Amino acid sequence: MARRNEVILSAIAGMTIAFSAASKEVAVDVGHYAAEPGGISASGVPEFEFNLALAFAVKTELEKLQMKVRLIGERGDYAVLHHRTRDARGADLFVSIHHDSVKERLLPEADRFSGFSVFISRFNPKAERSLACASAIGARLRGAGFTPSRYHADPVLGESRPFADEENGVHYYDNLAVARAAAMASVLVEAGVIVNREEDQRMRDPEVRRRIAAAVAGGTRACFGKEP
Ligand SMILES: [Zn+2]
């Protein structure tokens, strides 16, 4: 009987976790906008197009997990950064989707750089939750076979952005506007380095994109699943 009660209790606990995560809303932000589309990939495709495709894939994967999604910037008309976080008010997490580049002087050797990075700000009012979500997303990306780029921590190759969670590729970027200005927990994901010729191709593969999106969604779900 005690055993049976334990089974029932753990089933109820599982349902509670599922319900608390399922009721969460995630603002999925498409980085950049049509007039200023961000970096240009090795083959000449603007970053905004990569961000748009991945954001829609993340939305699909989050909805599969019964989470609510609010897309921000999918029409390509958000020129003012703080309008993004303003229009995300009420959401539980802000996830900004980007694709990475390297410093201009390193562009000739861009094929050396690859992998994902996740950024958070210590000035975000939910800094602890932001880190939990960023770590969970990084861990899921690693689990899906992707590798942290790490170069953003380097003073020469990157911008000396300290690691918040080195293993999972999470960096502090304290003045990052979309992380700082957000009222809710906020993370920025750089999915891959599109100035690298191989990674440019890889990031346009729908199956790779789906795996990245599933990892971002799964990590998001996991960081809310820990709530009481
Ligand atoms: Zn970007």
Residues whose N, C-alpha, C, O or C-beta is under 5 A from the ligand:
A	BS01	ZN	G31 G38 H98 H99
